[in-house]
Amino acid sequence: MYKRKRIVIALGGNALGNTLPEQMIAVKSTAQALCDLIEDGHQVVVVHGNGPQVGMINNAMAALSREDPNQPNTPLSVCVAMSQAYIGYDLQNALREELRKRGFVRTPVVTVVTQVRVDPDDPAFENPSKPIGHFMTKEQAEHAEKAYGYIMKEDAGRGYRRVVASPKPVEIVEQDAINSLVDANKIVICCGGGGIPVTLQGDHLKGASAVIDKDFASCLLAEKLGADMLIILTAVEKVAINFGKENEEWLEDLTVEQAKKYIEEGHFAAGSMLPKVQAAVDFASSGPDRTAMITHLNKARNGIMGKTGTRIHL
């Protein structure tokens, strides 16, 4: 029997575009795909990436501090907060507009600016590896290291980029508020960009110079919401092993143990498909009735009906 589900959707970067004008266009088609699920009766909670957007904000704020010596450099955590708000603004308006076209006049959509606590002793802080922002010359990189305390690394002959830590999420600070909104049948956008990374210092939440992988944040959110499904949307319809090789094989249905085996065999690229499969495995492992799926944005509806996508379960 067809069952309506509580679903956490993790939107990939292709759902948002790379610039402000691109985002305005992209969110319309994204909203259509999400509203298909809402129209089918599913309870949808949305998490999005912010890679291009947070880099753009970081660059703009750094330029401001160079132009005005009285303007301090803006912490990365604040840049993440800014990206959450303006992506949420475009996305919630696109969802509201699409819902109204379909006759859902009073369906509230809300963006929650979300903090996600990380462990200050997470090993990721010892080896920052996540590149953000624009490419710099060696001289510009040296200035950024001295002026702002950035950690800069050369990137495959293309120049230098700032790198930051990518720690695992430990707690979603606004989880109770998100639960209440979802329980009240609101459409919630939250944990944007993986959340604003914070560490707990006494009673104070201090922003961290880090970015959290949005797929791992989505997994934690889905677990704490008691979701039935975690759907990670990306640029491909299914996950493959031996990707790009003659013996390439597209996967439809995996147990957790099978997925772990493929991870150990190195089939998934770090920084690309690997964190998606790992997050999917973590969620599917958290309960017998929990399923994770990885598929393309425009295939989400068919994926829920079992027609496509890669499904991971116990």
URJO-V859507 format. One record per pair of residues at least 4 apart in sequence whose C-alpha atoms are under 8 Angstrom apart, sorted by the first residue. I is the first residue (numbers start at 1). J is the second residue. Records with the same first field share a line. If there is no record, write none. Layout:
I->J + J
//
This chain:
4->40 + 41 + 42 + 43
5->41 + 42 + 43 + 227 + 228 + 229
6->42 + 43 + 44 + 45 + 226 + 227 + 228 + 229
7->42 + 43 + 44 + 45 + 222 + 227 + 228 + 229 + 230 + 231
8->44 + 45 + 46 + 47 + 218 + 221 + 222 + 227 + 229 + 230 + 231
9->44 + 45 + 46 + 47 + 218 + 230 + 231 + 232 + 233
10->46 + 47 + 48 + 49 + 214 + 215 + 218 + 230 + 231 + 232 + 233
11->15 + 46 + 47 + 48 + 49 + 232 + 233 + 234 + 297
12->16 + 48 + 49 + 232 + 233 + 234 + 235
13->17 + 48 + 49 + 50 + 51 + 52 + 234
14->234 + 235
15->26 + 27 + 30 + 297
16->22 + 23 + 26 + 27 + 30
17->22 + 23 + 25 + 26
18->22 + 23 + 52 + 53
19->23 + 52 + 53
20->24
21->25
22->26
23->27 + 90
24->28 + 90
25->29
26->30
27->31 + 90 + 91 + 94
28->32 + 94 + 95 + 98
29->33
30->34 + 297
31->35 + 91 + 94 + 95 + 98
32->36 + 95 + 98
33->37 + 297 + 298 + 300 + 301
34->38 + 44 + 95
35->39 + 95 + 98 + 99
36->40 + 301
37->41 + 42 + 44 + 300 + 301
38->42 + 43 + 44
43->182 + 185 + 187
44->187 + 188
45->182 + 187 + 188 + 189 + 190
46->187 + 188 + 189 + 190
47->189 + 190 + 191 + 192 + 193 + 194 + 214 + 218
48->190 + 191 + 192 + 193 + 194 + 214
49->192 + 193 + 194 + 214
50->54 + 80 + 83 + 84 + 192 + 193
51->55 + 132 + 193
52->56 + 133
53->57 + 83
54->58 + 79 + 80 + 82 + 83 + 132 + 133
55->59 + 132 + 133 + 134
56->60 + 133
57->61 + 79 + 82 + 83
58->62 + 74 + 76 + 79 + 133
59->63 + 133 + 134
60->64
61->65 + 73 + 74
62->66 + 73 + 74
63->67
64->68 + 71
65->69 + 70 + 71 + 72 + 73
73->148
74->78 + 79
75->79 + 207 + 209
76->80 + 207 + 208 + 209 + 210
77->81 + 196 + 197 + 198 + 207 + 208 + 209 + 210
78->82 + 196 + 207
79->83
80->84 + 193 + 195 + 196
81->85 + 113 + 114 + 196
82->86
83->87 + 192 + 193
84->88 + 113 + 190 + 191 + 192 + 193
85->89 + 111 + 113
86->90
87->91
88->92 + 111 + 189 + 192
89->93 + 111
90->94
91->95
92->96 + 109 + 110 + 111 + 189
93->97
94->98
95->99 + 109
96->100 + 107 + 108 + 109
97->101
98->102
99->103 + 104 + 105 + 107
100->104 + 105
107->186 + 187
108->186 + 187
109->186 + 187 + 188 + 189
110->186 + 187 + 188 + 189
111->188 + 189 + 190
112->178 + 188 + 189 + 190 + 191
113->190 + 191 + 192
114->172 + 173 + 174 + 190 + 191 + 192 + 195 + 196
115->172 + 173 + 174 + 191 + 195 + 196 + 197 + 198
116->169 + 170 + 171 + 172 + 173 + 191 + 194 + 195 + 196 + 197 + 198
117->169 + 170 + 171 + 172 + 173 + 197 + 198 + 199 + 200
118->122 + 167 + 168 + 169 + 170 + 171 + 197 + 198 + 199
119->167 + 168 + 169 + 170 + 199
120->125 + 199
121->125
122->126 + 167 + 168
123->127 + 167
124->128 + 165 + 166 + 167
125->164 + 165 + 166 + 167
126->165
127->165
128->151 + 163 + 164 + 165 + 166
129->163 + 164 + 165 + 166
130->163 + 164 + 165 + 166 + 211
131->161 + 162 + 163 + 164
132->161 + 162 + 163 + 164
133->161 + 162
134->161
135->158 + 159 + 160 + 161
136->140 + 141 + 159 + 160 + 161
137->141 + 159 + 160
138->142 + 159 + 160
139->143
140->144
141->145 + 152 + 160 + 161
142->146 + 152
143->147
144->148 + 149 + 150 + 152
145->149 + 150 + 151 + 152
146->150
150->162 + 163
151->162 + 163 + 164
152->160 + 161 + 162 + 163
153->160 + 161 + 162 + 163
154->158 + 159 + 160 + 161
155->159 + 160 + 161
164->209 + 210 + 211
165->209 + 210 + 211
166->210 + 211 + 212 + 213
167->210 + 211 + 212 + 213
168->212 + 213 + 216 + 217
169->212 + 216 + 217 + 220
171->220
172->220 + 221
174->178
175->179 + 221 + 224
176->180
177->181
178->182 + 188 + 190
179->183 + 225
180->184
181->185 + 186 + 187 + 188
182->186 + 187 + 188
190->195
191->195 + 196 + 214 + 217 + 218
192->196 + 214
193->211 + 212 + 213 + 214
194->211 + 212 + 213 + 214 + 215 + 216 + 217 + 218
195->211 + 212 + 214 + 217
196->207 + 211 + 212
197->207 + 208 + 209 + 210 + 211 + 212
198->205 + 206 + 207 + 208
199->205 + 206 + 207 + 208
200->204 + 205 + 206
201->205 + 206
212->216 + 217
213->217 + 275
214->218
215->219 + 232 + 275 + 276 + 279
216->220 + 275 + 276 + 279
217->221
218->222 + 230
219->223 + 230 + 279 + 280 + 282 + 283
220->224 + 283
221->225
222->226 + 227 + 229 + 230 + 283
223->227 + 283 + 286
227->290
228->289 + 290 + 291
229->290 + 291 + 292 + 293
230->280 + 283 + 291 + 292 + 293
231->292 + 293 + 294 + 295 + 300
232->276 + 280 + 292 + 293 + 294 + 295
233->294 + 295 + 296 + 297 + 300
234->294 + 295 + 296 + 297
235->295 + 296 + 297
236->295 + 296
237->294 + 295 + 296 + 299 + 308 + 309 + 310
238->250 + 251 + 252 + 294 + 295 + 296 + 308 + 309 + 310
239->250 + 251 + 252 + 273 + 294 + 295 + 309 + 310
240->248 + 249 + 250 + 251
241->248 + 249 + 250 + 251 + 262 + 267 + 268
242->246 + 247 + 248 + 249 + 267
243->248 + 249 + 267
244->248
251->310
252->308 + 309 + 310 + 311
253->310 + 311 + 312
254->258 + 259 + 310 + 311 + 312 + 313
255->259 + 312 + 313 + 314
256->260 + 281 + 284 + 285 + 312 + 313 + 314
257->261 + 314
258->262
259->263 + 277 + 281 + 312
260->264 + 281
261->265
262->266 + 267 + 268
263->267 + 268 + 274 + 277 + 278
268->272 + 273 + 274
269->273 + 274
270->274 + 275
271->275
272->276
273->277
274->278
275->279
276->280 + 294
277->281 + 294
278->282
279->283
280->284 + 292 + 293 + 294 + 312
281->285 + 292 + 312 + 313
282->286
283->287 + 290 + 291 + 292
284->288 + 290 + 291 + 292 + 312 + 313 + 314
285->290 + 313 + 314
286->290
287->314
288->313 + 314
290->313
291->311 + 312 + 313
292->311 + 312 + 313
293->303 + 309 + 310 + 311 + 312
294->309 + 310 + 311
295->299 + 300 + 303 + 308 + 309 + 310
296->300 + 309
299->303 + 308 + 309
300->304 + 309
301->305
302->306 + 307 + 308
303->307 + 308 + 309
//
